[in-house]
């Protein structure tokens, strides 16, 4: 049957539309910024806004990245809302949630949240939400921040790397989780145990093995075990950020089996890079927790395929070039963070395809899963009623990563020179093409009430 749409609509047609039912040939009808229909391929013959046929280029829902350090205000030289959201759009990310550090001030009070929102307003090319921060001394600010619209609260169990965002002791963690449980807010946790870090050997220099030894698997495992114990005692919802060590996985399974409300994420760099590949002195690879062994990476992939992680997100944590100490190559001195917001989709797709996974799997990990985790009900899925945040992705095209083509403020990436498969051709935000050189049209998001 032939269908004609006479409303002010446009149609995006592809033989590879990734929907909750899997990959199908379909016509996606868009009107008023929303998806109004997913019709059989070729069934919509006319539309006021036109019909665009993508052929074999895949149509994906816009990615949702819930772990991005934008750093504005205060450290805008590291990254900013304009540059970060340009990179996001170029990488197929249509929604991101900003971390409460490394901006100054950090998002630990309502006033600081308003400062973030003021810095972002009118400058974002994709939709942007905000996490709050839980630090020593702001226990009485948490509920007000939650009511002001933050999506939950990040805390560190070890030093964060910036003085204005100190970590929580175990006693402070217990108090924080009890407070968050009282209004059912989510706690998202950087889990490394300071006592394990302090006991590990600390050697400066260019040898990546020395840096890796300084942040052992036990640091993650001990911290996560303590976190889950605190969550069980308080009834709080907890989420383990950027899992790098597979030693966390049995702890996660045990906690869930015991009724703890626990989830976890991992990141592209832990799934696509390995310690054995890190050249001596190449501090672009430094992050905390660290990139671990190939065998560890295989265990993370196995867990990902089994549904143990709710999301694969970037932990985009850039800095200025000088802080990476690239000339000295000293892993002990360099800032720890990977800039990959623009490259996450092709990086993951390259490795996922090699391991036998599908585009539908990738969409689940990078769009549907994180949207569900963050409570973004209109995002992450191609289905009627959802925002028309869409990505034309050529899954067979290849390219070599050139830092000069990235929109991140500082062109430092461990993917330099790496051939990746999968190219973002076009990104749409609420049905309109995102022009990274044009007027920003992104919106500031607040947490949707439960």
Secondary structure as a PSIPRED ss2 file (coil, helix, strand):
# PSIPRED VFORMAT (PSIPRED V4.0)

   1 X C   1.000  0.000  0.000
   2 X C   1.000  0.000  0.000
   3 X E   0.000  0.000  1.000
   4 X C   1.000  0.000  0.000
   5 X C   1.000  0.000  0.000
   6 X C   1.000  0.000  0.000
   7 X C   1.000  0.000  0.000
   8 X C   1.000  0.000  0.000
   9 X C   1.000  0.000  0.000
  10 X E   0.000  0.000  1.000
  11 X E   0.000  0.000  1.000
  12 X E   0.000  0.000  1.000
  13 X E   0.000  0.000  1.000
  14 X E   0.000  0.000  1.000
  15 X E   0.000  0.000  1.000
  16 X E   0.000  0.000  1.000
  17 X E   0.000  0.000  1.000
  18 X E   0.000  0.000  1.000
  19 X E   0.000  0.000  1.000
  20 X C   1.000  0.000  0.000
  21 X C   1.000  0.000  0.000
  22 X E   0.000  0.000  1.000
  23 X E   0.000  0.000  1.000
  24 X E   0.000  0.000  1.000
  25 X E   0.000  0.000  1.000
  26 X E   0.000  0.000  1.000
  27 X E   0.000  0.000  1.000
  28 X E   0.000  0.000  1.000
  29 X E   0.000  0.000  1.000
  30 X E   0.000  0.000  1.000
  31 X E   0.000  0.000  1.000
  32 X C   1.000  0.000  0.000
  33 X C   1.000  0.000  0.000
  34 X E   0.000  0.000  1.000
  35 X E   0.000  0.000  1.000
  36 X E   0.000  0.000  1.000
  37 X E   0.000  0.000  1.000
  38 X E   0.000  0.000  1.000
  39 X E   0.000  0.000  1.000
  40 X E   0.000  0.000  1.000
  41 X C   1.000  0.000  0.000
  42 X C   1.000  0.000  0.000
  43 X C   1.000  0.000  0.000
  44 X E   0.000  0.000  1.000
  45 X C   1.000  0.000  0.000
  46 X C   1.000  0.000  0.000
  47 X C   1.000  0.000  0.000
  48 X C   1.000  0.000  0.000
  49 X C   1.000  0.000  0.000
  50 X C   1.000  0.000  0.000
  51 X E   0.000  0.000  1.000
  52 X E   0.000  0.000  1.000
  53 X E   0.000  0.000  1.000
  54 X C   1.000  0.000  0.000
  55 X C   1.000  0.000  0.000
  56 X C   1.000  0.000  0.000
  57 X C   1.000  0.000  0.000
  58 X E   0.000  0.000  1.000
  59 X E   0.000  0.000  1.000
  60 X E   0.000  0.000  1.000
  61 X E   0.000  0.000  1.000
  62 X C   1.000  0.000  0.000
  63 X E   0.000  0.000  1.000
  64 X E   0.000  0.000  1.000
  65 X E   0.000  0.000  1.000
  66 X E   0.000  0.000  1.000
  67 X E   0.000  0.000  1.000
  68 X E   0.000  0.000  1.000
  69 X C   1.000  0.000  0.000
  70 X C   1.000  0.000  0.000
  71 X C   1.000  0.000  0.000
  72 X C   1.000  0.000  0.000
  73 X C   1.000  0.000  0.000
  74 X C   1.000  0.000  0.000
  75 X C   1.000  0.000  0.000
  76 X C   1.000  0.000  0.000
  77 X C   1.000  0.000  0.000
  78 X C   1.000  0.000  0.000
  79 X C   1.000  0.000  0.000
  80 X C   1.000  0.000  0.000
  81 X H   0.000  1.000  0.000
  82 X H   0.000  1.000  0.000
  83 X H   0.000  1.000  0.000
  84 X H   0.000  1.000  0.000
  85 X H   0.000  1.000  0.000
  86 X H   0.000  1.000  0.000
  87 X H   0.000  1.000  0.000
  88 X H   0.000  1.000  0.000
  89 X H   0.000  1.000  0.000
  90 X H   0.000  1.000  0.000
  91 X C   1.000  0.000  0.000
  92 X C   1.000  0.000  0.000
  93 X E   0.000  0.000  1.000
  94 X E   0.000  0.000  1.000
  95 X E   0.000  0.000  1.000
  96 X E   0.000  0.000  1.000
  97 X E   0.000  0.000  1.000
  98 X E   0.000  0.000  1.000
  99 X C   1.000  0.000  0.000
 100 X C   1.000  0.000  0.000
 101 X C   1.000  0.000  0.000
 102 X C   1.000  0.000  0.000
 103 X C   1.000  0.000  0.000
 104 X C   1.000  0.000  0.000
 105 X C   1.000  0.000  0.000
 106 X C   1.000  0.000  0.000
 107 X C   1.000  0.000  0.000
 108 X C   1.000  0.000  0.000
 109 X C   1.000  0.000  0.000
 110 X H   0.000  1.000  0.000
 111 X H   0.000  1.000  0.000
 112 X H   0.000  1.000  0.000
 113 X H   0.000  1.000  0.000
 114 X H   0.000  1.000  0.000
 115 X H   0.000  1.000  0.000
 116 X H   0.000  1.000  0.000
 117 X H   0.000  1.000  0.000
 118 X H   0.000  1.000  0.000
 119 X H   0.000  1.000  0.000
 120 X H   0.000  1.000  0.000
 121 X C   1.000  0.000  0.000
 122 X C   1.000  0.000  0.000
 123 X C   1.000  0.000  0.000
 124 X C   1.000  0.000  0.000
 125 X C   1.000  0.000  0.000
 126 X C   1.000  0.000  0.000
 127 X E   0.000  0.000  1.000
 128 X E   0.000  0.000  1.000
 129 X E   0.000  0.000  1.000
 130 X E   0.000  0.000  1.000
 131 X C   1.000  0.000  0.000
 132 X E   0.000  0.000  1.000
 133 X E   0.000  0.000  1.000
 134 X C   1.000  0.000  0.000
 135 X C   1.000  0.000  0.000
 136 X C   1.000  0.000  0.000
 137 X C   1.000  0.000  0.000
 138 X C   1.000  0.000  0.000
 139 X H   0.000  1.000  0.000
 140 X H   0.000  1.000  0.000
 141 X H   0.000  1.000  0.000
 142 X H   0.000  1.000  0.000
 143 X H   0.000  1.000  0.000
 144 X H   0.000  1.000  0.000
 145 X H   0.000  1.000  0.000
 146 X H   0.000  1.000  0.000
 147 X H   0.000  1.000  0.000
 148 X C   1.000  0.000  0.000
 149 X C   1.000  0.000  0.000
 150 X C   1.000  0.000  0.000
 151 X C   1.000  0.000  0.000
 152 X C   1.000  0.000  0.000
 153 X E   0.000  0.000  1.000
 154 X E   0.000  0.000  1.000
 155 X E   0.000  0.000  1.000
 156 X E   0.000  0.000  1.000
 157 X C   1.000  0.000  0.000
 158 X C   1.000  0.000  0.000
 159 X C   1.000  0.000  0.000
 160 X C   1.000  0.000  0.000
 161 X C   1.000  0.000  0.000
 162 X C   1.000  0.000  0.000
 163 X C   1.000  0.000  0.000
 164 X C   1.000  0.000  0.000
 165 X C   1.000  0.000  0.000
 166 X C   1.000  0.000  0.000
 167 X C   1.000  0.000  0.000
 168 X C   1.000  0.000  0.000
 169 X C   1.000  0.000  0.000
 170 X H   0.000  1.000  0.000
 171 X H   0.000  1.000  0.000
 172 X H   0.000  1.000  0.000
 173 X H   0.000  1.000  0.000
 174 X H   0.000  1.000  0.000
 175 X H   0.000  1.000  0.000
 176 X H   0.000  1.000  0.000
 177 X H   0.000  1.000  0.000
 178 X H   0.000  1.000  0.000
 179 X H   0.000  1.000  0.000
 180 X H   0.000  1.000  0.000
 181 X H   0.000  1.000  0.000
 182 X H   0.000  1.000  0.000
 183 X C   1.000  0.000  0.000
 184 X C   1.000  0.000  0.000
 185 X C   1.000  0.000  0.000
 186 X E   0.000  0.000  1.000
 187 X E   0.000  0.000  1.000
 188 X E   0.000  0.000  1.000
 189 X E   0.000  0.000  1.000
 190 X E   0.000  0.000  1.000
 191 X C   1.000  0.000  0.000
 192 X C   1.000  0.000  0.000
 193 X C   1.000  0.000  0.000
 194 X H   0.000  1.000  0.000
 195 X H   0.000  1.000  0.000
 196 X H   0.000  1.000  0.000
 197 X H   0.000  1.000  0.000
 198 X H   0.000  1.000  0.000
 199 X H   0.000  1.000  0.000
 200 X C   1.000  0.000  0.000
 201 X C   1.000  0.000  0.000
 202 X C   1.000  0.000  0.000
 203 X C   1.000  0.000  0.000
 204 X C   1.000  0.000  0.000
 205 X C   1.000  0.000  0.000
 206 X C   1.000  0.000  0.000
 207 X C   1.000  0.000  0.000
 208 X H   0.000  1.000  0.000
 209 X H   0.000  1.000  0.000
 210 X H   0.000  1.000  0.000
 211 X H   0.000  1.000  0.000
 212 X H   0.000  1.000  0.000
 213 X H   0.000  1.000  0.000
 214 X H   0.000  1.000  0.000
 215 X C   1.000  0.000  0.000
 216 X C   1.000  0.000  0.000
 217 X H   0.000  1.000  0.000
 218 X H   0.000  1.000  0.000
 219 X H   0.000  1.000  0.000
 220 X H   0.000  1.000  0.000
 221 X H   0.000  1.000  0.000
 222 X H   0.000  1.000  0.000
 223 X H   0.000  1.000  0.000
 224 X H   0.000  1.000  0.000
 225 X H   0.000  1.000  0.000
 226 X H   0.000  1.000  0.000
 227 X H   0.000  1.000  0.000
 228 X H   0.000  1.000  0.000
 229 X H   0.000  1.000  0.000
 230 X H   0.000  1.000  0.000
 231 X H   0.000  1.000  0.000
 232 X H   0.000  1.000  0.000
 233 X H   0.000  1.000  0.000
 234 X H   0.000  1.000  0.000
 235 X C   1.000  0.000  0.000
 236 X C   1.000  0.000  0.000
 237 X E   0.000  0.000  1.000
 238 X E   0.000  0.000  1.000
 239 X E   0.000  0.000  1.000
 240 X E   0.000  0.000  1.000
 241 X C   1.000  0.000  0.000
 242 X C   1.000  0.000  0.000
 243 X C   1.000  0.000  0.000
 244 X C   1.000  0.000  0.000
 245 X C   1.000  0.000  0.000
 246 X C   1.000  0.000  0.000
 247 X C   1.000  0.000  0.000
 248 X H   0.000  1.000  0.000
 249 X H   0.000  1.000  0.000
 250 X H   0.000  1.000  0.000
 251 X H   0.000  1.000  0.000
 252 X H   0.000  1.000  0.000
 253 X H   0.000  1.000  0.000
 254 X H   0.000  1.000  0.000
 255 X H   0.000  1.000  0.000
 256 X H   0.000  1.000  0.000
 257 X H   0.000  1.000  0.000
 258 X C   1.000  0.000  0.000
 259 X C   1.000  0.000  0.000
 260 X C   1.000  0.000  0.000
 261 X C   1.000  0.000  0.000
 262 X E   0.000  0.000  1.000
 263 X E   0.000  0.000  1.000
 264 X E   0.000  0.000  1.000
 265 X E   0.000  0.000  1.000
 266 X E   0.000  0.000  1.000
 267 X C   1.000  0.000  0.000
 268 X H   0.000  1.000  0.000
 269 X H   0.000  1.000  0.000
 270 X H   0.000  1.000  0.000
 271 X H   0.000  1.000  0.000
 272 X H   0.000  1.000  0.000
 273 X C   1.000  0.000  0.000
 274 X C   1.000  0.000  0.000
 275 X H   0.000  1.000  0.000
 276 X H   0.000  1.000  0.000
 277 X H   0.000  1.000  0.000
 278 X C   1.000  0.000  0.000
 279 X C   1.000  0.000  0.000
 280 X C   1.000  0.000  0.000
 281 X C   1.000  0.000  0.000
 282 X C   1.000  0.000  0.000
 283 X H   0.000  1.000  0.000
 284 X H   0.000  1.000  0.000
 285 X H   0.000  1.000  0.000
 286 X C   1.000  0.000  0.000
 287 X C   1.000  0.000  0.000
 288 X C   1.000  0.000  0.000
 289 X C   1.000  0.000  0.000
 290 X C   1.000  0.000  0.000
 291 X C   1.000  0.000  0.000
 292 X C   1.000  0.000  0.000
 293 X C   1.000  0.000  0.000
 294 X H   0.000  1.000  0.000
 295 X H   0.000  1.000  0.000
 296 X H   0.000  1.000  0.000
 297 X H   0.000  1.000  0.000
 298 X H   0.000  1.000  0.000
 299 X H   0.000  1.000  0.000
 300 X H   0.000  1.000  0.000
 301 X H   0.000  1.000  0.000
 302 X H   0.000  1.000  0.000
 303 X H   0.000  1.000  0.000
 304 X H   0.000  1.000  0.000
 305 X H   0.000  1.000  0.000
 306 X C   1.000  0.000  0.000
 307 X C   1.000  0.000  0.000
 308 X C   1.000  0.000  0.000
 309 X C   1.000  0.000  0.000
 310 X C   1.000  0.000  0.000
 311 X E   0.000  0.000  1.000
 312 X E   0.000  0.000  1.000
 313 X C   1.000  0.000  0.000
 314 X C   1.000  0.000  0.000
 315 X C   1.000  0.000  0.000
 316 X E   0.000  0.000  1.000
 317 X C   1.000  0.000  0.000
 318 X C   1.000  0.000  0.000
 319 X C   1.000  0.000  0.000
 320 X C   1.000  0.000  0.000
 321 X H   0.000  1.000  0.000
 322 X H   0.000  1.000  0.000
 323 X H   0.000  1.000  0.000
 324 X H   0.000  1.000  0.000
 325 X C   1.000  0.000  0.000
 326 X C   1.000  0.000  0.000
 327 X C   1.000  0.000  0.000
 328 X C   1.000  0.000  0.000
 329 X C   1.000  0.000  0.000
 330 X C   1.000  0.000  0.000
 331 X C   1.000  0.000  0.000
 332 X C   1.000  0.000  0.000
 333 X C   1.000  0.000  0.000
 334 X C   1.000  0.000  0.000
 335 X C   1.000  0.000  0.000
 336 X C   1.000  0.000  0.000
 337 X C   1.000  0.000  0.000
 338 X E   0.000  0.000  1.000
 339 X C   1.000  0.000  0.000
 340 X C   1.000  0.000  0.000
 341 X C   1.000  0.000  0.000
 342 X C   1.000  0.000  0.000
 343 X C   1.000  0.000  0.000
 344 X H   0.000  1.000  0.000
 345 X H   0.000  1.000  0.000
 346 X H   0.000  1.000  0.000
 347 X H   0.000  1.000  0.000
 348 X H   0.000  1.000  0.000
 349 X H   0.000  1.000  0.000
 350 X H   0.000  1.000  0.000
 351 X H   0.000  1.000  0.000
 352 X H   0.000  1.000  0.000
 353 X H   0.000  1.000  0.000
 354 X H   0.000  1.000  0.000
 355 X C   1.000  0.000  0.000
 356 X C   1.000  0.000  0.000
 357 X C   1.000  0.000  0.000
 358 X C   1.000  0.000  0.000
 359 X H   0.000  1.000  0.000
 360 X H   0.000  1.000  0.000
 361 X H   0.000  1.000  0.000
 362 X H   0.000  1.000  0.000
 363 X H   0.000  1.000  0.000
 364 X H   0.000  1.000  0.000
 365 X H   0.000  1.000  0.000
 366 X H   0.000  1.000  0.000
 367 X H   0.000  1.000  0.000
 368 X H   0.000  1.000  0.000
 369 X H   0.000  1.000  0.000
 370 X H   0.000  1.000  0.000
 371 X H   0.000  1.000  0.000
 372 X H   0.000  1.000  0.000
 373 X H   0.000  1.000  0.000
 374 X H   0.000  1.000  0.000
 375 X C   1.000  0.000  0.000
 376 X C   1.000  0.000  0.000
 377 X C   1.000  0.000  0.000
 378 X C   1.000  0.000  0.000
 379 X C   1.000  0.000  0.000
 380 X C   1.000  0.000  0.000
 381 X C   1.000  0.000  0.000
 382 X C   1.000  0.000  0.000
 383 X C   1.000  0.000  0.000
 384 X C   1.000  0.000  0.000
 385 X C   1.000  0.000  0.000
 386 X C   1.000  0.000  0.000
 387 X E   0.000  0.000  1.000
 388 X C   1.000  0.000  0.000
 389 X C   1.000  0.000  0.000
 390 X E   0.000  0.000  1.000
 391 X E   0.000  0.000  1.000
 392 X E   0.000  0.000  1.000
 393 X E   0.000  0.000  1.000
 394 X E   0.000  0.000  1.000
 395 X E   0.000  0.000  1.000
 396 X E   0.000  0.000  1.000
 397 X E   0.000  0.000  1.000
 398 X E   0.000  0.000  1.000
 399 X E   0.000  0.000  1.000
 400 X E   0.000  0.000  1.000
 401 X C   1.000  0.000  0.000
 402 X C   1.000  0.000  0.000
 403 X H   0.000  1.000  0.000
 404 X H   0.000  1.000  0.000
 405 X H   0.000  1.000  0.000
 406 X C   1.000  0.000  0.000
 407 X C   1.000  0.000  0.000
 408 X C   1.000  0.000  0.000
 409 X C   1.000  0.000  0.000
 410 X C   1.000  0.000  0.000
 411 X C   1.000  0.000  0.000
 412 X C   1.000  0.000  0.000
 413 X C   1.000  0.000  0.000
 414 X C   1.000  0.000  0.000
 415 X C   1.000  0.000  0.000
 416 X C   1.000  0.000  0.000
 417 X C   1.000  0.000  0.000
 418 X C   1.000  0.000  0.000
 419 X E   0.000  0.000  1.000
 420 X E   0.000  0.000  1.000
 421 X E   0.000  0.000  1.000
 422 X E   0.000  0.000  1.000
 423 X E   0.000  0.000  1.000
 424 X E   0.000  0.000  1.000
 425 X E   0.000  0.000  1.000
 426 X E   0.000  0.000  1.000
 427 X E   0.000  0.000  1.000
 428 X E   0.000  0.000  1.000
 429 X E   0.000  0.000  1.000
 430 X C   1.000  0.000  0.000
 431 X C   1.000  0.000  0.000
 432 X E   0.000  0.000  1.000
 433 X E   0.000  0.000  1.000
 434 X C   1.000  0.000  0.000
 435 X C   1.000  0.000  0.000
 436 X C   1.000  0.000  0.000
 437 X C   1.000  0.000  0.000
 438 X C   1.000  0.000  0.000
 439 X C   1.000  0.000  0.000
 440 X C   1.000  0.000  0.000
 441 X C   1.000  0.000  0.000
 442 X C   1.000  0.000  0.000
 443 X C   1.000  0.000  0.000
 444 X E   0.000  0.000  1.000
 445 X C   1.000  0.000  0.000
 446 X C   1.000  0.000  0.000
 447 X C   1.000  0.000  0.000
 448 X C   1.000  0.000  0.000
 449 X C   1.000  0.000  0.000
 450 X C   1.000  0.000  0.000
